[in-house]
């Protein structure tokens, strides 16, 4: 996914660490609730949280707000960051920061999940640098480890749950192995530690910006081509004077043969996408009807919004499919030079 990158915000004398970025998954709820409960009234900082919830709806903001004094919510895209607020990544969206705004993205899944922790950590490291406290809690896999390393290299602090105290230890184990964590502590000590760290001044050190996230994200240019027969990677046959591509199975294509094959693959994929979107529109239409019959007006508005968005997506694909193809006009191509 693309992160909206900026150079780190300047660190001035007397500044405090005012942004806590937390990543968790299975087994992290109790620690998150204890952190929310420990935050003092009017603490003035911000807490950004990513939990692996996938597409499932989440009551986590409500639980956090009930546990403590700070308000908590799923942010809207481009919502300004308000001091003293807890923000939780909404279902099926990565959460990142752009200066003083929160941005949501349905970019590619990372570590098989969306929302993922690494996108948030990378963005806060790029924007807020030494003002960040990064925290990795209980969870499976290695999400958060690379992002926490960026926070650490940007001058921020790295806090990791003691893997021995984690319900699911893989995430804190991965973070502790990659990052020179400043603190590895049991779950019942994290809340108090974070409150104490929020009171500490940020040391003024020369800025060493982390690499712009665009440079470490999925490249805009594909690294390889795919075989239209088997889907394997194609390599260019350097020994051939003609443009030839070969996969490890042995399928071989000329460049001009590969182009129409790619178009056919694309058309097939677009038809599948259109079918799925059409079915989703129909399902949402039924959800609207059922909610209206039950008198649940809030649900009606919610399903209608999703239906309208899905209809726009389906229409966009439909327009691509019905657009006239660009003809291969042989007369516009340069003739091969005649051999003498």
Residue, then its C-alpha position, 0 to 999 in steps of 0.5 A: x500500500x502507499x503511505x503518505x510520507x513526510x519528513x519527520x516532524x521536528x523535535x524541539x526542546x521541551x517536547x514530550x513523547x505524545x503518540x503511542x502506537x500499539x499493535x496486538x492480536x489474539x490475547x491483547x484485549x486485557x492489556x489494551x483495556x488496562x492501558x485505556x484505564x491508566x491514561x490520566x484525564x487530559x493526558x494530551x497525547x494520542x493512542x493509535x491501535x491496530x488489532x487483527x480484526x480482519x473484516x469483522x465488526x469491532x466493539x473495541x472502541x466502545x470497550x476502551x472508552x468504557x474502561x477509561x476516561x479518554x474517548x475512543x473511536x474508529x476514525x474516518x479517512x482524513x480525520x484530524x488527530x485530536x489530542x487525548x483521543x484513542x483511535x482504533x483501526x476499523x475493520x478491513x482498513x489499514x490505519x496510517x498517519x499523514x501529518x496531523x491527519x488519520x488516513x484509511x486504506x484498503x491497500x494490499x493485506x500485509x501478514x495476511x491481514x488488513x488492518x495490519x500493524x506494520x503500515x501504522x508503525x511505518x507511517x508514525x515513524x516517518x512522520x513523528x520520529x522520536x515522539x513515538x512509543x511503539x508497543x507490540x502485544x500478544x498475537x500470532x505471526x510477525x506483524x509489527x516487528x519490522x515496523x517497530x524497528x523503524x520506530x526505533x531507528x527513527x528515535x522512538x521507543x520500542x516496548x514489547x510484551x514479555x513473550x512469557x506473559x503473552x497468550x500468543x507469544x509469536x508477535x512479541x517474540x518476533x519483535x524482541x528478536x528483530x528490535x533492540x527493544x527499550x522495554x520488555x515487560x509483563x502485561x500488567x506493567x505496560x500501562x504504568x510504563x506508558x504513563x511514565x514515558x508520556x511524561x518524559x521529554x524527548x531528547x533533541x538529537x539530529x534528525x535521521x529520517x527513516x526511508x520514505x515509506x514509498x521506497x519500502x512499499x510494494x514497488x510500482x513496477x512489477x519485479x517479474x512477469x507471470x506465465x499465462x499458462x501456469x502463473x509461474x514467474x517468467x524470465x527473459x531469454x537473454x541468449x535469444x535475439x528475439x524477445x522471448x520469455x520462459x517460465x520454469x515449467x518450460x512455457x515459452x512466449x514471444x513478447x507479442x504473444x504475451x500481450x494478448x494473453x495478458x489481456x485475456x487474463x485481465x478480462x477473465x479477472x475483471x469478469x470474476x470481479x464483476x460477478x462478485x460485486x453484482x452478487x454483493x449488491x444483491x445481498x446488500x439489497x436484501x439486507x436493506x429490505x430485511x432491516x427495513x421490515x424489522x424497523x431498524x433504520x440505522x441498519x437500513x442506512x448502513x447497508x444502503x451506504x455499502x450498496x451504493x459504494x459497491x454499485x459504483x465499484x461494479x459500474x467502474x469495472x463494467x465501463x472498463x469491460x465495455x470500452x472499445x479495445x485499442x486496435x493493433x494498427x499494423x500501419x502505425x508500426x515501423x517496418x523492419x529494416x530490409x536486409x541488404 
